[in-house]
Amino acid sequence: MGLETKLVQKLSQSLLMTPQLQQAIKLLQLGRQEYLEAIEKELMENPLLEEAKETGPTISGIEHPVPQAENRPSELYDSSAGEEVNKNSTETTLEAKPADDTRQSTEWEDYLENFSDFRGSATPKGLVDYEDRPSAEATLSKGQSLCEHLLAQIRLTDLSEKDEEIALHIVGNLDKNGYLCATLEEIAQVCCCRESDVARVIEFIQSLDPPGVGARDLRECLIIQLDNQGRGASLEARIVQKHLDKLERRRYDLIAKAEQVAIEEVYKAVSAIKKLEPRPGRSFADEATRYIVPDIYVYKVGGEYVISLNEDGLPKLRVSPYYLTLLHSDEANNLPNRAYLNERLKAASWLIRSIMQRQQTIYRVTESIVKFQRDFLDHGISKLKPLVLKDVADDIQMHESTVSRVTTNKYVHTPQGVFELKFFFSTGIKTAEGDVSACSIKEKIKNIIAAESPENPISDQGIVDLLKKENINIARRTVAKYRESLGIESSSRRKKLF
C-alpha cells in the first residue's frame, strides 16, 4: 500500500478551554479571601471595570442595582444582578431639604461647642487633631515570638561577640516548640568554632526563659525543667532519664520494681512530671487566629430554611459609564486605542457574567444540600445523612467536578454552626434502619467515650456492642479507626490509675 498526501475535510466536536472559561472555573473554586484578591487584581488591571458604590435590596442573597438619576449606555452590567440597563431610561431622585437651614446649622454648632472632644484633645503641646493620630490598626500590639523573647534576654548579658554569634545561630535553629533542630557539628561549621564552644553556649541558652528551651529531645527538655526546680536527683528525674519508654506505656509497676520504690511513690512522681511543659515554645506560638467568614447563611424562617449569600465586603462591579459613552460616541472610530478598549470591555463583561454565574452556582449547590440534609439542620450531626457529589450534581443538573469546585473552601452558617460545604458529603454505612453517615457514627462514638467512667473506660469492643443495640453493625477495627481520627486514645491509655 503506497503512501500519499491528500486533503480531507472532517467535521468533529471538541471542548476548548478558552481563557474566559478558564477564568470562570478559577473563580468558582476560589475561597472568599482569594476571590477578593482576584477581583482587586482585575480592578487594577482593567480600566473599564469599576466598583459600584450603591446597591439595592437583596432577594435570596442576590442584589439588584439602585436606579440612578442619569442616562446609562447599553451593555452596562451589575456584577450582582447581571442585568442590562436600558440606555434611554431615566429615573427621578427626590432630595429632602431641611425647612430651615439656618436653624439646623445653629443647632449643630451648639452641639459641637458643647462636645469639646469632637475635633481634638488638649495636650501640653497644644491641640491634637484626630486626623493626625495613627489609625487603629497602627496601634494594635503584636505578640512576642519565641525568637524575640530569647534575643531580648541575650542582649542583657555580657556574652562575647563570638558567643553572641553562636547564640544567634542556636536561636535561629529552634522550632516552634523550642527544640534545637541543628547538631553541634552543623552549628560549629557555620560559626567556624569548636563544638565545645557551641555546647557551652547551648547550655547558656537552656538557662533562659522559658525553662526547657534549647533541648534536643523530650528527655533533655524535662530534665532541664527539673534541674531548674532543684529536683535533678529526684525520683522524677530518674524516671525521665531511665524509664521514659515505660512512662509512655503507663507501666508504672515496672518503674516501681526497677527503682525499688512503692507504686504510690511512682504515682506521685508521675503527677509531678505531668505538670512539666513538654513544648516550651508553645506559649510563644505566633500563629494568628484564623477567623472564618461564611460565604452562605442558612436561616430557619417559619419552618422553612432560607438561603442568603454573604455579599458583605464583596465589591459590586460594573462597566465604567465613561468609557461606554466614549465607545458609543461619534469619535469612537478615531480613537487610537479603540481596539484595546473593546478588548477590555469584553473582558469586563465576561468577568461580571462569571461572577454572577459563580454566585448562582453556589446558591444552587447550597439549596440542594439543604434539601438533602434537612434532618441535620433540624436535629444536629446525629442525623447527618450519607451524601456524595453525584447526588447533588444530578439534583441540579451539573457535573460532579463543578459541585466539587463550588464546595472547596466555602463555608456555610447554619443553625447547627459553621461548616465547610464539603462537610455535608460523607460515606454511609448500611444498618437495619437505613444508611447512616460516618460522621454520625463518629459523633456517637465520641459521646459514648465522653460518658464513660475514667476508672473503667469502654473498650473498642464495648463500643461495638453498644452500637449494635442501635442497629449499627460495624467492625472493631472500624471503631478504632474512627476513634483515632477523633484524636481519642485507646481505653488502656484513657484509664485513670490515680
C-alpha atoms as one frame of an Amber mdcrd trajectory, in Angstrom:
protein
   0.000   0.000   0.000   1.552   3.285  -1.105   1.703   6.415   0.993   0.166
   9.581  -0.370  -0.739  13.068   0.823  -4.216  14.486   0.287  -6.671  16.971
   1.804  -9.613  15.563   3.765 -12.492  17.526   5.335 -13.639  16.241   8.695
 -16.366  17.559  10.976 -15.838  16.951  14.700 -16.651  18.464  18.068 -14.137
  19.240  20.770 -14.114  21.150  24.019 -11.756  24.125  24.017 -10.743  25.764
  27.260 -10.865  29.411  26.280  -9.242  31.991  28.583 -12.721  33.193  29.560
 -13.821  29.667  30.521 -10.622  29.124  32.474 -11.263  32.342  34.364 -14.832
  31.298  35.215 -13.642  27.904  36.501 -10.897  29.546  38.541 -13.334  31.991
  40.165 -15.664  29.117  41.024 -13.157  27.254  43.164 -11.620  30.271  44.950
 -12.293  30.832  48.633 -13.567  34.166  49.893 -10.156  35.763  50.507  -8.654
  34.527  47.234 -11.803  35.648  45.412 -11.438  39.188  46.831  -7.782  39.304
  45.783  -8.672  38.185  42.251 -11.353  40.887  41.944  -8.997  43.579  43.240
  -6.397  42.475  40.702  -8.918  42.783  37.863  -9.948  46.242  39.094  -6.309
  47.326  38.955  -5.641  45.888  35.503  -8.876  46.695  33.636  -9.663  50.432
  33.340 -13.223  49.686  32.159 -14.074  47.957  35.450 -15.156  49.974  38.447
 -16.856  49.323  41.745 -20.499  50.313  42.054 -20.900  52.013  45.412 -24.673
  51.915  45.729 -26.676  48.703  45.927 -30.301  47.943  46.449 -32.312  45.361
  48.358 -31.368  41.719  48.182 -33.553  38.820  47.077 -32.247  35.400  48.132
 -28.798  36.854  48.571 -28.608  38.330  45.013 -28.509  42.098  44.982 -30.008
  44.409  42.379 -28.705  47.839  41.447 -30.357  51.003  42.682 -31.660  53.165
  39.808 -29.548  56.237  39.221 -30.714  59.655  38.098 -28.691  59.545  34.916
 -28.726  58.081  31.420 -26.713  54.871  31.247 -25.354  53.482  27.996 -26.331
  49.999  26.919 -24.237  46.921  27.779 -23.929  48.161  31.349 -23.972  45.233
  33.751 -24.010  44.945  37.531 -21.977  42.045  38.861 -24.542  41.065  41.460
 -27.574  41.118  39.148 -26.163  40.601  35.668 -28.948  42.644  34.078 -28.659
  45.144  31.275 -29.696  48.707  31.975 -31.606  50.492  29.259 -29.636  53.300
  27.677 -32.595  55.675  27.447 -34.099  55.004  30.876 -34.024  57.813  33.385
 -35.194  57.962  36.954 -36.022  60.910  39.140 -34.432  61.208  42.543 -36.026
  63.067  45.398 -33.859  65.292  47.517 -35.051  66.131  51.019 -34.191  69.647
  52.141 -34.473  70.974  55.692 -37.156  73.517  56.326 -34.766  75.909  57.988
 -31.099  75.621  57.014 -30.050  78.416  59.383 -31.712  76.813  62.381 -30.205
  73.413  61.604 -26.738  74.915  61.248 -27.077  76.742  64.552 -28.148  73.580
  66.366 -25.137  71.697  65.019 -22.762  74.480  66.062 -24.200  74.468  69.596
 -23.793  70.715  69.746 -20.201  70.811  68.566 -19.288  73.577  71.018 -20.609
  71.535  73.931 -18.858  68.407  72.673 -15.308  69.506  73.483 -13.664  66.286
  72.345 -15.080  66.295  68.814 -12.117  67.651  66.868  -9.221  67.063  69.179
  -7.883  66.869  72.704  -5.735  69.237  74.696  -2.167  68.177  75.429   0.838
  70.005  76.889   1.992  70.606  73.317  -1.334  72.005  72.168  -4.465  70.766
  70.430  -4.086  67.463  68.633  -6.404  66.763  65.724  -7.846  63.260  65.392
  -6.787  63.248  61.754  -3.156  63.466  62.873  -3.436  60.414  65.079  -2.385
  56.959  63.882  -5.079  54.603  62.711  -6.499  51.924  64.993  -4.625  49.258
  63.004  -1.329  51.048  63.678  -1.863  50.859  67.444  -2.548  47.119  67.623
   0.007  45.176  69.634   1.824  42.176  68.178   2.524  39.105  70.201   6.174
  38.414  71.017   7.648  35.377  69.317   9.956  32.869  70.997  12.920  34.174
  68.987  12.259  37.787  70.050  11.842  36.721  73.684  15.210  34.931  73.703
  17.040  37.705  71.841  15.818  40.246  74.393  17.423  38.136  77.163  20.651
  37.618  75.213  21.105  41.385  74.740  21.035  41.849  78.514  24.007  39.524
  79.035  27.733  40.169  78.655  28.428  37.449  76.095  31.480  37.871  73.912
  30.995  38.779  70.283  31.737  35.213  69.164  29.456  33.618  71.765  26.665
  36.000  70.785  27.070  34.955  67.156  26.771  31.300  68.185  23.747  32.095
  70.350  22.007  33.794  67.427  22.549  30.725  65.259  21.178  28.469  68.006
  18.078  30.615  68.438  17.594  30.659  64.680  17.551  26.841  64.622  14.819
  26.408  67.246  11.496  25.050  66.059   8.119  26.421  67.164   8.149  24.120
  70.221  11.538  25.440  71.383  13.609  22.379  70.440  17.037  22.701  68.806
  16.964  21.192  65.317  20.649  21.571  64.377  23.572  19.451  65.629  26.728
  20.684  67.367  28.755  19.896  64.268  26.469  21.896  61.951  26.465  24.995
  64.165  30.238  24.780  64.716  30.827  24.560  60.979  28.661  27.610  60.249
  30.157  29.688  63.072  33.748  28.490  62.428  34.278  27.463  66.041  34.802
  24.367  68.184  31.952  22.063  69.153  32.830  22.577  72.814  32.101  26.309
  72.393  28.736  25.508  70.843  27.911  23.105  73.695  28.771  25.808  76.222
  26.501  28.381  74.532  23.672  25.817  74.229  23.911  25.308  77.980  23.589
  29.083  78.385  20.516  29.171  76.107  18.961  26.368  78.157  19.232  28.554
  81.254  16.991  31.220  79.732  13.242  31.549  79.937  11.117  29.546  79.172
  12.563  26.542  81.047  13.413  23.667  78.734  14.116  25.785  75.656  17.074
  24.669  73.531  16.671  20.977  74.369  17.394  18.359  71.716  14.629  15.933
  72.759  11.811  15.469  75.264  14.028  13.770  77.834  16.502  16.665  77.918
  13.653  19.192  78.000  12.091  17.637  81.104  15.461  17.178  82.831  16.242
  20.890  82.349  12.971  21.862  83.982  13.533  19.503  86.902  17.058  20.885
  87.382  15.667  24.429  87.482  13.281  23.314  90.234  16.129  21.748  92.235
  14.915  18.194  91.620  17.764  16.986  89.415  18.411  13.925  91.633  14.778
  13.148  92.463  12.682  10.122  91.540  11.028  12.233  88.849  14.418  12.877
  87.218  15.370   9.195  87.365  12.062   8.205  85.765  12.565  10.701  82.939
  16.192   9.709  82.473  15.815   5.918  82.564  12.153   4.948  82.166  10.588
   7.367  79.699   9.502   4.481  77.463   7.766   2.730  80.391   6.173   6.026
  81.365   4.739   6.362  77.866   3.264   2.854  78.083   1.933   3.559  81.602
   3.838   0.590  83.026   4.159   2.095  86.492   4.593  -1.313  88.050   7.811
  -1.918  86.094   9.102   1.540  87.088   8.419   0.817  90.765  10.200  -2.554
  90.502  13.238  -1.050  88.733  13.580   1.835  91.195  12.664  -0.350  94.195
  10.029   2.049  95.463   6.357   1.757  96.292   3.864   2.142  93.459   2.316
   5.096  95.308   5.615   6.997  95.102   5.701   6.385  91.347   2.163   7.742
  91.046   3.207  10.868  92.941   6.296  11.347  90.759   4.291  10.875  87.562
   1.809  13.532  88.732   4.716  15.960  89.144   6.097  15.087  85.700   2.701
  15.766  84.128   2.924  19.360  85.376   6.080  20.000  83.306   5.880  21.642
  79.873   6.848  19.243  77.046   6.756  22.084  74.492   8.388  25.194  75.997
   7.753  27.364  72.945   4.021  26.666  72.856   3.036  29.893  74.650   5.029
  31.937  72.124   3.437  30.446  69.016   2.993  33.323  66.583   0.261  31.645
  64.570  -2.563  34.157  64.289  -6.126  33.036  64.869  -7.831  32.493  61.551
 -11.433  33.607  61.566 -13.887  32.093  59.108 -16.295  34.363  57.268 -19.244
  32.300  55.979 -19.983  32.531  52.266 -23.614  31.492  52.781 -26.127  31.897
  55.587 -28.963  29.424  56.165 -31.793  30.648  58.384 -34.960  28.905  59.522
 -37.940  31.176  58.962 -41.449  29.888  59.643 -40.488  26.241  59.410 -38.596
  26.655  56.124 -34.909  27.251  55.519 -33.905  30.436  53.701 -30.543  30.754
  51.943 -28.728  34.075  51.695 -25.354  34.676  50.061 -22.979  36.760  52.146
 -22.295  39.814  49.961 -20.780  41.933  52.760 -17.343  43.181  51.785 -17.584
  41.873  48.222 -17.215  44.598  45.569 -20.088  45.114  43.112 -18.552  45.555
  39.681 -19.861  47.401  36.656 -18.511  48.626  33.346 -17.433  52.265  33.520
 -20.165  54.522  32.060 -17.491  56.988  30.937 -15.716  54.504  28.690 -19.007
  53.090  27.404 -20.135  56.583  26.404 -16.760  57.133  24.787 -17.017  53.913
  22.756 -20.566  54.756  21.607 -19.711  58.336  20.642 -19.217  59.555  17.065
 -15.486  59.985  17.675 -15.034  56.325  18.720 -13.697  55.267  15.308 -10.946
  57.851  15.555  -9.664  56.664  18.941  -6.083  55.341  18.657  -6.681  52.712
  21.351 -10.204  51.692  20.341  -9.216  48.039  19.830  -7.725  47.896  23.327
 -10.849  49.416  24.881 -13.098  46.955  23.047 -10.947  44.076  24.266 -11.116
  45.352  27.853 -14.875  45.825  27.501 -15.329  42.179  26.528 -13.088  41.059
  29.403 -15.033  43.196  31.898 -18.415  41.945  30.669 -17.268  38.330  30.811
 -15.871  38.767  34.328 -19.152  40.230  35.567 -21.089  37.362  33.987 -18.657
  34.876  35.557 -19.159  36.429  38.987 -22.923  36.267  38.575 -22.676  32.631
  37.475 -20.426  31.832  40.446 -22.910  33.252  42.935 -25.844  31.484  41.317
 -23.998  28.160  41.277 -23.041  28.466  44.961 -26.673  29.243  45.758 -27.999
  26.244  43.816 -25.498  23.816  45.371 -26.315  25.054  48.875 -30.019  24.818
  48.143 -29.602  21.179  47.115 -27.508  20.376  50.219 -30.172  21.935  52.453
 -32.787  19.744  50.781 -30.777  16.562  51.384 -29.605  17.444  54.909 -32.736
  18.961  56.405 -32.710  16.445  59.279 -29.190  17.575  60.175 -30.284  21.222
  60.224 -33.211  20.309  62.482 -31.580  17.862  64.907 -27.782  18.056  64.596
 -24.900  15.880  63.468 -26.526  12.647  64.658 -28.991  12.999  61.773 -26.411
  13.734  59.064 -27.197  11.618  56.004 -24.702   9.967  53.658 -24.224  12.179
  50.619 -21.913  12.124  47.607 -21.160  14.709  44.958 -23.138  12.789  42.353
 -26.355  13.157  44.360 -26.129  16.960  44.305 -24.855  17.023  40.719 -27.827
  15.003  39.494 -30.243  17.130  41.509 -29.110  20.449  39.999 -28.134  19.033
  36.581 -24.449  19.900  36.833 -21.215  17.973  36.563 -19.629  16.480  39.671
 -16.434  18.467  39.081 -18.442  21.708  39.215 -20.008  20.707  42.536 -16.557
  19.778  43.837 -15.169  23.206  42.903 -18.100  25.006  44.498 -17.749  23.151
  47.803 -13.998  23.830  48.063 -13.082  26.483  50.668 -16.704  27.630  51.006
 -18.312  27.878  54.426 -21.970  27.984  55.412 -23.506  29.296  58.607 -26.350
  27.062  59.788 -28.450  26.777  62.969 -26.062  23.936  63.947 -22.881  26.019
  63.467 -20.423  26.955  60.722 -19.296  24.151  58.407 -17.378  23.778  55.184
 -19.665  22.682  52.358 -17.581  19.527  51.931 -18.546  18.534  55.487 -22.001
  17.522  54.272 -20.550  14.874  51.929 -19.662  11.612  53.632 -19.883   7.890
  53.038 -22.569   5.792  54.644 -22.839   2.500  56.497 -25.836   0.263  55.960
 -27.937  -0.511  59.032 -31.310  -2.074  59.704 -32.856   1.390  59.692 -31.079
   2.537  56.521 -27.764   4.181  55.685 -26.014   6.126  58.448 -23.338   8.742
  57.816 -19.814   8.030  59.025 -19.803  11.450  60.710 -22.886  10.462  62.697
 -21.189   7.269  63.868 -18.093   9.237  64.908 -20.303  11.549  66.922 -21.931
   8.568  68.646 -18.509   7.110  69.494 -17.407  10.485  70.851 -20.496  10.751
  73.061 -20.090   7.181  74.359 -16.482   7.833  75.393 -17.389  11.205  76.928
 -19.922   9.496  79.209 -17.647   6.626  80.318 -16.118   6.241  83.759 -12.444
   7.365  83.903 -11.645   4.406  86.190 -13.300   1.910  83.826 -13.146   3.187
  80.212 -15.070   1.384  77.487 -13.023  -0.737  75.097 -13.448  -0.683  71.325
 -15.338  -3.976  71.505 -17.609  -2.492  74.148 -18.368   0.411  71.808 -19.187
  -2.113  69.062 -21.668  -3.822  71.382 -23.327  -0.518  72.326 -23.681   0.459
  68.680 -25.258  -2.894  67.878 -28.070  -2.018  70.272 -28.780   0.943  67.969
 -28.791  -1.385  64.916 -25.369  -0.152  63.775 -23.162  -3.106  62.920 -19.533
  -2.149  62.377 -16.252  -3.963  62.995 -13.988  -3.273  65.956 -11.193  -2.086
  63.664 -13.624   0.444  62.180 -14.344   1.785  65.668 -10.599   2.018  66.313
 -10.101   3.898  63.044 -12.881   6.370  63.824 -11.614   6.806  67.394  -8.091
   7.586  66.196  -9.418  10.075  63.635 -11.119  11.883  66.535  -7.813  12.059
  68.412  -9.025   9.773  71.231  -6.604   7.326  72.842  -7.265   3.643  73.484
  -9.058   2.507  76.630  -5.796   1.430  78.301  -4.407   4.957  77.904  -7.653
   6.616  78.940  -7.839   4.681  82.212  -7.256   6.812  85.289  -4.977   4.920
  87.679  -4.529   7.546  90.380
